[in-house]
Amino acid sequence: MARHLITSALPYINGIKHLGNMVGSMLPADVYSRYMRQRGHDVLYICATDEHGTPAELAAKEAGLPVDEFCAQQHEAQKAIYDGFGLAFDYFGRSSSAQNVQITQTIARELKANGFIEERSIRQVYSNADGRFLPDRYIEGTCPHCGYDKARGDQCENCTRVLDPTDLIDARSAISGSSDLEVRETKHLFLLQSKLAEEVASWVDERGKDWPTLASSIARKWLNEGLQDRAITRDLDWGVPVPADTWPELAAEGKVFYVWFDAPIEYIGATKEWADLDPENRDWKSWWYDVDETVRYTEFMAKDNVPFHTVMFPATLLGTRDAWKKVDYVKAFNWLTYYGGKFSTSQKRGVFTDAALEVLPADYWRYFLMANAPESDDTSFTWEHFTATVNKDLADTLGNFVNRVLSFSRKRFGDEVPAGQAAGEAEERLGEEIARLLAEYEEHMDALQFRKAAAALRALWSAGNSYLEEKAPWLEIKTDQEAAALTLRTAMNLIHLYAIVSEPFIPSSARAMRSAFALSEDTAVWVGQEEAKALASVPAGTAFTVPPVLFAKITEEDLESFRERFGGAEQNGNGAA
């Protein structure tokens, strides 16, 4: 299939994301999107901020802003960071958009018409001081298990135990702090997942057989435990309203849909946001409606998002009995940890994306994170490992190669690619090796195996260094200028090849490498096997410049300053520093 729909889990609106969020969804989706575009596919990469739910309201309250204003500001702040990381979304939307409201309400109506949504009465905590029912996260108190005094009504962040609001000791409203709480009866909408369980299981069996084990095993665990009917409405001021034409009583009470009901639908909503900007040339339904045979849909997410995307969202779409596109491939990731402990947005532990860009350019982070992506196991970020990787792979293996070749050639042959003699046996061997490694790189990228792909890319860079050491043009030039010129011309062709094939991982540095050569007709988007063997895309006589140092080494002083600013090995999983 030549059309690829790609989405990454929506970053939540309540604060700047950390590196774990970046490597668990958005960055690998970007790397894959860039690669698929370069291979000639029609790609649509969609993401958005996830803006509804209790944490958004609480964060807005803490910031002293109306929730809609807070979300608008945070959307822009997050978008600026993702631009800084070079994430090439086709569109980065907002789950609070009119388009998402419309599509979410439409899907809810379809589910009701098909008998998969019903109203049920439940008992819920009501705050007399606030005059409202409180969602679980709006209730705070002391955890009965560990004594943490800021546990929420759904979970204790300290000991991670799942809670009910009635479990809390000295429960109080997170809005007013009042402990004048009582339990009252109220009505909510329930998605009857139990009725859809067999269909979802059959769908997972059929679609999930090619998924990574991490994704398929989580989906099957949930299915094996039995799908429960789930409340899909909440008592909040901010969210997709329950439509009054279908549920007038609940709409009058101000009920909104649960964030985990409307957030995945925003993939569709954001595509419509994108299409509505240019309706004559963009058709959102051509990506989402009745396209099972023509569109391949790949989702990227961390493992905690897997149940919602492999069970709840498919159940929602299956229950509509409509031709919505459902995911073909779920690329799930384990955790990136910080010195073995959790990154924490709320506790400000670890490296956050805004701070990462303050200390080093995006390509340093992009390469390191993808080369160490937590695909099969959790991966621990340490400043020592990061420094060693950057210095060895980026500064020494790639950056130093580019600088040595271009600087030496300019010094000895001037500002144009030297001609030299015809390629010989060493160049033929090199071409074969480059073609083999390029095929390996493509194979891993096609299979979404990013660590293996990064290793193959690194091997491509290393092959250039091995060739340069073997030929030693700084010695050749003393006895045979033509031989030295051939070596440098070949090495410059390697630089051009590296620029093209490294672009998914390090786009900014790839542009710098490619723009070193004055090739007006340079429109290549990828390198074929024969081109890789020939290494002749940059002909003799091509003018070139020496770009600034691509990757500066991280010094011991830098490393010490990073440890001091962000914490180092003294960090642990309990948040102590």
Residue pairs with C-beta under 8 A, 6 or more apart in sequence:
1 293
1 294
1 295
1 296
2 40
2 41
2 42
3 41
3 42
3 43
3 44
3 287
3 291
3 294
3 295
3 296
4 33
4 36
4 41
4 42
4 43
4 44
4 295
4 296
4 297
4 298
5 44
5 46
5 287
5 288
5 295
5 296
5 297
5 298
5 325
6 29
6 32
6 33
6 36
6 43
6 44
6 45
6 46
6 297
6 298
6 299
6 300
7 29
7 45
7 46
7 47
7 267
7 297
7 298
7 299
7 300
8 25
8 26
8 28
8 29
8 30
8 45
8 47
8 299
8 300
8 301
9 24
9 25
9 26
9 299
9 300
9 301
9 302
9 305
9 309
10 47
10 48
10 49
10 50
10 95
10 263
10 266
11 17
11 21
11 25
11 26
11 47
11 49
11 50
11 78
12 49
12 50
12 53
12 55
12 56
13 49
13 50
13 51
13 56
13 59
13 70
13 71
13 74
13 75
13 78
14 55
14 56
14 58
14 59
14 74
14 345
15 59
15 74
15 345
16 77
16 78
16 81
16 345
16 352
16 353
16 354
17 78
17 81
17 345
17 352
17 353
18 343
18 344
18 345
18 350
18 351
18 352
18 353
19 336
19 343
19 350
19 351
19 352
19 353
19 356
19 365
19 369
19 381
20 302
20 335
20 336
20 337
20 338
20 343
20 350
21 302
21 343
21 353
22 85
22 353
22 365
22 369
23 333
23 336
23 369
23 370
23 373
23 374
24 300
24 301
24 302
24 333
24 335
24 336
24 374
25 300
25 301
25 302
25 305
25 333
26 47
26 82
26 85
26 87
26 300
27 85
27 87
27 366
27 369
27 370
28 300
28 331
28 333
28 370
28 373
28 448
28 450
29 45
29 47
29 298
29 300
30 45
30 85
30 86
30 87
30 88
30 89
30 504
31 366
31 370
31 450
31 504
31 505
32 298
32 300
32 331
32 445
32 448
32 504
33 43
33 45
33 88
34 88
34 503
34 504
34 507
35 445
35 504
36 43
37 43
37 525
38 500
38 503
38 504
38 525
38 526
39 442
39 526
40 525
40 526
43 90
44 90
44 271
44 274
44 287
45 88
45 89
45 90
46 89
46 90
46 91
46 93
46 267
46 270
46 271
46 274
47 87
47 89
47 91
47 92
47 93
47 270
48 91
48 92
48 93
48 94
48 95
48 97
48 266
48 267
48 269
48 270
48 273
49 71
49 74
49 75
49 78
49 79
49 92
49 93
49 94
49 95
50 95
50 259
50 263
50 266
51 71
51 75
51 94
51 95
51 96
52 95
52 96
52 236
52 238
52 239
52 240
52 256
52 257
52 259
52 262
52 263
53 234
53 236
53 239
53 258
53 259
54 135
54 136
54 137
54 138
54 234
54 236
54 259
55 137
56 67
56 70
56 71
56 238
57 67
57 236
57 237
57 238
58 137
58 138
58 174
59 70
59 74
60 66
60 67
60 69
60 70
60 71
61 175
63 70
65 73
67 237
67 238
68 96
68 238
71 94
71 96
75 94
79 92
81 353
81 354
81 357
82 89
82 92
84 357
84 362
85 353
85 357
85 362
85 365
85 366
86 362
86 363
86 366
86 507
86 508
88 507
90 274
91 270
91 271
91 273
91 274
92 270
93 99
93 100
93 266
93 269
93 270
93 273
93 274
94 100
94 266
94 270
94 273
95 262
95 263
95 266
95 269
95 270
96 238
97 266
97 269
97 270
97 273
99 269
99 270
99 272
99 273
99 276
100 240
100 262
100 265
100 266
100 268
100 269
100 270
100 273
101 240
101 241
101 269
102 269
103 265
103 268
103 269
103 272
104 240
104 257
104 261
104 262
104 265
104 269
105 240
105 241
105 243
105 246
107 265
107 316
107 317
107 320
108 117
108 189
108 232
108 242
108 243
108 246
108 257
108 261
109 243
109 246
110 319
110 320
110 321
110 322
111 117
111 191
111 316
111 319
111 320
112 246
114 319
114 320
114 321
115 192
115 195
116 191
116 192
116 195
116 196
116 319
117 189
117 190
117 191
117 192
117 232
118 189
118 190
118 192
119 187
119 188
119 189
119 190
119 247
119 250
120 187
120 188
120 189
120 190
120 231
121 185
121 186
121 187
122 185
122 186
122 187
122 188
122 231
123 183
123 184
123 185
123 186
124 133
124 134
124 183
124 184
124 185
124 186
124 235
125 133
125 134
125 139
125 153
125 165
125 166
125 171
125 181
125 182
125 183
126 132
126 133
126 134
126 181
126 182
126 183
126 184
126 186
127 133
127 134
127 138
127 173
127 175
127 176
127 178
127 180
127 181
128 178
128 180
128 181
128 182
129 173
129 176
129 178
129 180
130 173
130 175
130 176
130 178
132 235
133 184
133 186
133 235
134 153
134 165
134 173
134 174
134 175
134 181
134 235
135 153
135 234
135 235
135 236
136 152
136 153
136 154
136 164
136 165
137 152
137 153
137 154
137 174
138 153
138 173
138 174
138 175
139 152
139 153
139 165
139 168
139 171
139 172
139 173
139 174
139 181
140 150
140 151
140 152
140 153
140 168
140 171
140 172
140 173
140 174
141 149
141 151
141 153
141 168
141 169
141 170
141 171
141 172
142 148
142 149
142 151
142 168
142 169
142 170
143 149
143 151
143 156
143 158
143 159
143 161
143 163
143 168
143 169
144 163
144 167
144 168
144 169
145 156
145 159
145 161
146 156
146 158
146 159
146 161
148 156
148 157
148 158
148 159
150 157
151 157
151 158
151 163
151 168
152 163
152 174
153 163
153 164
153 165
153 168
153 171
154 162
154 163
154 165
155 161
155 162
155 163
156 163
157 346
165 171
166 183
170 179
171 179
171 181
172 178
172 179
172 181
173 179
173 181
186 235
186 253
187 249
187 250
187 253
188 231
188 232
188 233
188 234
188 250
188 255
189 231
189 232
189 233
189 242
189 247
189 250
189 255
190 229
190 230
190 231
190 232
191 229
191 230
191 232
191 261
191 312
191 315
191 316
191 319
192 229
193 200
193 227
193 228
193 229
193 230
193 311
193 312
193 315
194 226
194 227
194 228
194 229
195 319
196 227
196 315
196 318
196 319
197 223
197 226
197 227
199 315
199 318
200 223
200 227
200 311
200 314
200 315
200 318
201 223
203 314
203 318
203 326
204 216
204 219
204 220
204 223
204 310
204 311
204 314
207 326
207 327
207 328
208 215
208 216
208 219
208 220
208 310
208 330
209 216
210 329
211 219
211 329
211 330
211 332
212 330
212 331
212 332
212 375
214 303
214 306
214 332
214 333
214 334
214 375
214 376
215 306
215 310
215 330
215 331
215 332
216 310
218 303
218 306
218 307
218 310
218 332
219 306
219 307
219 310
219 311
219 330
222 307
222 310
222 311
223 311
227 311
227 315
230 258
230 312
231 258
232 257
232 258
232 261
233 242
233 250
233 255
233 256
233 257
233 258
234 255
234 256
234 257
234 258
234 259
235 253
235 254
235 255
236 256
237 254
237 256
238 256
239 256
239 257
239 259
239 262
240 256
240 257
240 261
240 262
241 251
241 254
241 255
241 256
241 257
242 250
242 251
242 255
242 256
242 257
243 251
244 251
244 252
247 255
260 308
260 312
261 316
264 308
264 309
264 312
264 313
264 316
265 313
265 316
268 284
268 288
268 324
271 284
271 287
271 288
272 284
274 282
274 284
275 282
275 283
275 284
276 284
287 295
287 325
288 324
288 325
289 322
289 323
289 324
289 325
290 323
291 325
292 323
292 325
295 325
296 328
296 329
297 325
297 326
297 327
297 328
297 329
298 327
298 328
298 329
298 330
298 331
298 448
299 309
299 327
299 329
299 330
299 331
300 331
300 333
301 309
301 330
301 331
301 332
301 333
302 332
302 333
302 334
302 335
303 332
303 333
303 334
303 335
305 332
306 330
306 332
309 327
309 330
310 327
310 330
314 326
314 327
317 324
317 326
318 326
329 448
331 448
333 373
333 374
333 375
334 374
334 375
334 376
334 377
334 378
334 379
335 342
335 374
335 378
335 379
336 343
336 369
336 372
336 374
336 378
336 379
336 380
336 381
337 343
337 378
337 379
337 380
337 381
337 573
338 349
338 350
338 351
338 380
338 381
338 567
338 571
339 380
339 381
339 382
339 567
339 568
339 569
339 570
339 571
339 572
340 380
340 571
340 572
340 573
341 349
341 571
341 572
341 573
341 574
341 575
342 349
342 350
342 573
342 575
343 349
343 350
343 351
344 350
344 575
345 352
347 575
349 567
349 571
349 575
349 577
350 381
350 566
350 571
351 381
351 566
355 565
355 566
356 365
357 365
359 562
359 565
360 390
360 554
361 508
362 508
363 394
363 505
363 506
363 507
363 508
363 509
363 551
364 390
364 394
364 551
366 505
366 506
366 507
367 389
367 390
367 393
367 394
367 454
367 505
367 506
368 386
368 389
368 390
370 450
370 451
370 453
370 454
370 505
371 389
371 393
371 451
371 454
371 455
371 458
372 379
372 381
372 385
372 389
372 451
373 379
373 450
373 451
373 454
375 449
375 450
375 451
382 568
382 569
383 559
383 562
383 563
383 566
383 568
384 559
386 554
387 554
387 558
387 559
390 551
390 553
390 554
391 553
391 554
393 458
393 461
394 506
394 550
394 551
395 551
395 552
395 553
397 458
397 461
397 462
397 465
398 461
398 498
398 502
398 509
398 550
398 551
399 549
399 550
399 551
401 461
401 464
401 465
401 468
401 491
401 494
401 495
402 495
402 498
402 513
402 516
402 547
402 550
403 546
403 549
403 550
404 468
405 468
405 488
405 491
405 492
405 495
406 492
406 495
406 516
406 544
406 545
406 546
406 547
407 546
408 473
408 474
408 488
409 417
409 418
409 488
409 492
409 544
410 544
410 546
412 477
412 484
413 485
413 488
415 543
415 544
415 545
416 540
416 541
416 542
416 543
416 544
417 488
417 489
417 492
417 517
417 538
417 539
417 540
417 541
417 542
417 544
418 484
418 485
418 488
418 489
418 540
419 485
419 489
419 540
419 541
420 481
420 482
420 483
420 484
420 485
420 486
420 487
420 488
420 489
420 540
421 482
421 483
421 485
421 486
422 486
423 431
423 486
423 490
423 535
424 486
426 467
426 470
426 471
427 486
427 490
427 535
428 533
430 463
430 467
430 490
430 535
431 532
431 533
431 534
431 535
432 533
433 463
434 460
434 463
434 494
434 497
434 532
434 533
434 535
435 529
435 532
435 533
437 456
437 459
437 460
437 463
438 460
438 501
438 527
438 529
438 532
439 529
440 456
440 459
441 453
441 456
441 457
441 460
441 501
444 450
444 452
444 453
444 455
444 456
445 453
445 504
454 505
457 501
457 502
457 505
460 497
460 498
460 501
461 498
463 494
464 491
464 494
464 495
464 498
467 487
467 490
467 491
467 494
468 487
468 491
471 483
471 487
473 483
473 484
473 487
473 488
473 491
476 483
476 484
476 487
477 484
489 538
489 540
490 535
492 517
492 538
492 544
493 535
493 536
493 537
493 538
494 535
495 513
495 516
496 513
496 514
496 517
496 519
496 537
496 538
497 527
497 531
497 532
497 535
497 537
498 510
498 513
499 510
499 511
499 513
499 514
500 510
500 514
500 524
500 525
500 526
500 527
501 526
501 527
502 509
502 510
502 513
503 510
503 511
509 550
509 551
512 547
512 548
512 550
513 547
513 550
514 522
515 547
516 544
516 545
516 546
516 547
517 538
517 542
517 543
517 544
518 542
518 543
518 544
519 537
519 538
519 542
522 537
524 531
524 537
527 537
531 537
567 577
570 576
570 577
571 577
